[in-house]
């Protein structure tokens, strides 16, 4: 079983190594070779990840830990635990197995779709290299048995997502949007990293077994007290909010649609956007330990669902409409996870909701261009617009309807708020320091100091 | 007598000096490049043998050791847990800098000063005694000064003079010569380290150097983080807690500040300079926390940062060779013309911020872990720094390589020497990222040795 468990992670790693090495040495593979490699890797990984639960069912085990030993280990000689270690562990349980299978199935479907969709696209090789990094990140995060391993997968998903959004790199808009998403992801990564380190300190290890107990998910019992669970849980919630585009980070989701349709479909509509919810599910025993945390999680989920419903009703392009529809469901899934504090069965509901929603949304995204064509054909055939279902705004009182419509059109002003109150002050403060530094350098050098931005054409000595 | 017992360390230091003598007579720049490559390559091989000898426990040099015939048996030059892997690292950085020098640049690139600098830096990293170390640290600041004096060395020169004065005063105080109270030694040495590491407000010399000097020379000068070495050898064994706390606080502020500045820069060289400052400060933060985990993380990060930032710097230098100074004001769209450089730029940049799969990942984890145990706020600041540096790197990548399409009739593709240099660095970064244990253990031993030296430090005179 260990070999199969390792193969599930090793397969996408091999694809990353293959495509990455080919790129690095300047000998990219042909389209056919990339297609074949992707297919075999997906098949091998999917078979491996499916075989493990088959063994589990046969043996009656519900929680299998594949421990590959310590990646890094040394004795600190003192302190609470006396040694530092970074374990590489993968966990197969009721949570990780369905999510890993989902990742393989959806990535496999999209790979098959993209082989045709991206045919003769100049960035074909780049697309599949980033796709492989994404798959590796998803599978690593899904099967992670330690929070550090989960963090590694989390970061791989973030990087590949941001670079895929900036995939069409001959225009500035995708690059700007890719950077926007990357900034949000970095904030999310920072929150997760702090949570991981704090947990490591509280428990002495980052292993989920140690942190949540050896009982199978979701019956784990956290090894930390309620206040500690709240502190760490809030950090995890912040991380999940960034990754799953919960309020106030929701602005990045429609921006993510700049990428190629296959990546939009599988990443932001189905997998990446659910990774935050998965993180909360994985650490759901922490939610079980703190009522305040549970209220925060459920509240943020409901708020996001409401926000997505209002904003989504005013979207005019299909990808944005689908992304907000997706966000609405993610909000509900997060609310269910919060509700699991009182009714633990809701954690199963959230997992099933997540799986079903991811599959449905992938189909909708992939079919979106055809749907538009069908819609147009129908309208042409009947000679008039098809009737549209009344949106949520129609039921709002007259006095607030216009305001709500404006709110929806501006996507809740979330981007504007972040830009005006975070980004601009940040840039202004540091540009001010930059200007003062240039003055200081000029003063020290007697007027021969700092040059302006590279735009100034002062001859410099290269070399 | 085994092969490893030969005086490889002395040879590694002497060879670049011999190279200087040879290349100074060569008129043909291509021949000078070949000589320089051979000499820096041979120096690298010697340092690798030094490392191998150290690992095998073979006493270095024997009767040919410079300590015997030059220093009367005193342990002036030597190798220990700290310096054993740093020596090949320093030699490698010089070798790849020469290797990646484009043909277009070889007429203007000063191979002699680079080799002179390499010799001084290798001697510095092998130096165990305080006064010779002071002399070497001061001397190693000279090549960049001489190279740029006609363009005005005001900012750089001023800082280096300040550094040398503080260092000399600090070590004098440490010696108890009577002029300066011994209790001032750690303050003076701490101030010297702040200047040499480019901690705010003494950081502008790094900007000045990158702004006006040859990129290759500057890179070879700053990338090994010589100031950090001075901190480990001279300051850490003697500094009381409050001095380390003060330096740590300033270094932490520098790390966050420089990371923020890197995000908003509109010039590629200044972006790189701030990125370097932020990382150098992070290494210093880890050292000043002086717990075994944070020290191990800092020493590991030192190696990772030196490799990654050299890779990033060489990529920028290669781009500058083709396009001149690079602005980060608008999208340049260079990917289609230089896809390999784009990939190397991104990988090296991400490696510098400790991205998973790279050498810096474990180092960053260790550093954050050590920082959180010292003080959660320090941990938060370190994480914030890493986040900002990551944003700065990807922003620079997107601005330089995407967002448009750069059109040119001239090929901008990477040359085989550039590719070889960058692949060598990336192989180490990614290989070390996959199998980090041996480096971490080596850095852990060095950290233990440093902590041991602090444990037996002399009480300051009252």
Interface residues (C-beta under 8 A of the other chain):
Chain A: X23 X24 X25 X26 X71 X72 X73 X74 X76 X77 X78 X79 X84 X86 X122 X148 X151 X152 X153 X155 X156 X159 X162 X166 X169 X170 X171 X172 X174 X175 X176 X178 X179 X182 X183 X186 X187 X189 X190 X193 X194 X197 X198 X200 X201 X426 X427 X429 X430 X431 X433 X434 X437 X440 X441 X444 X445 X446 X448 X449 X450 X451 X452 X453 X454 X455 X460 X461 X462 X463
Chain B: X101 X105 X108 X109 X110 X151 X152 X154 X155 X158 X204 X207 X208 X211 X212 X213 X214 X215 X216 X217 X257 X260 X261 X263 X264 X265 X266 X267 X268 X269 X291 X292 X293 X296 X317 X320 X321 X324 X325 X326 X327 X328 X329 X331 X333 X335 X336 X339 X340 X343 X344 X350 X355 X356 X357 X361 X362 X365 X366 X368 X369 X372 X373 X376 X379 X380 X383 X384 X386 X387 X388 X390 X391 X394 X395 X398 X399 X401 X402 X403 X404 X405 X414 X419 X423 X426 X436 X437 X440 X441 X444 X448
